[in-house]
């Protein structure tokens, strides 16, 4: 079986992906993309780095966070 790469579906961003782009997460929470990036960096929101400057936010964790739960 080949090794996983950064382009695998599990670490890509799109409608069928478990990850959401930062700008979309920010729009759902009503905050800035920078706030989402800070929450990802401090571990408040589970996320994955995709490349040097891009975060993919876990959709399920974001939904839990939106509804007052603990996402981490």
C-alpha positions in Angstrom: 0.0 0.0 0.0 1.4 3.4 -0.9 2.4 5.9 1.8 -0.1 8.7 2.5 0.5 12.1 0.9 -0.7 15.6 1.7 -3.1 15.3 -1.3 -5.0 12.4 0.2 -8.7 12.9 0.7 -8.3 12.9 4.5 -6.1 16.0 4.4 -7.8 17.9 1.5 -10.4 20.6 1.8 -13.7 20.4 0.0 -17.4 19.6 0.3 -16.8 15.8 0.7 -13.8 16.3 3.0 -13.9 16.0 6.8 -12.0 19.3 6.8 -13.4 22.8 6.2 -11.5 25.9 4.9 -10.7 28.6 7.5 -12.8 31.2 5.8 -15.9 29.0 5.8 -15.4 28.1 9.5 -15.0 31.8 10.2 -18.3 32.7 8.4 -20.2 30.0 10.4 -18.9 31.3 13.7 -19.2 35.0 12.8 -15.6 35.8 13.4 -12.4 36.5 11.4 -10.3 33.8 9.7 -7.4 34.9 11.9 -9.5 34.0 15.0 -10.0 30.5 13.5 -6.3 30.2 12.8 -5.5 31.1 16.4 -8.0 28.6 17.8 -6.5 25.9 15.5 -2.9 26.9 16.7 -3.8 26.8 20.4 -5.7 23.5 20.1 -9.2 24.9 20.8 -10.4 23.7 17.4 -9.0 20.4 16.0 -7.4 21.2 12.7 -4.8 19.9 10.3 -2.0 21.8 8.6 -2.3 21.6 4.9 0.9 23.1 3.5 2.8 25.8 5.2 0.0 28.4 5.7 -3.3 26.6 5.3 -5.4 25.0 8.0 -8.2 22.5 7.5 -10.8 22.7 10.3 -12.4 19.5 11.4 -16.1 19.8 10.5 -17.5 17.7 13.3 -15.4 19.4 16.0 -16.5 22.8 14.6 -20.1 21.8 14.8 -19.6 20.7 18.5 -17.8 24.0 19.2 -20.6 26.1 17.6 -23.2 24.5 19.8 -21.3 25.1 23.1 -19.4 21.9 23.4 -15.7 21.3 23.8 -14.2 20.6 20.5 -10.7 19.6 21.6 
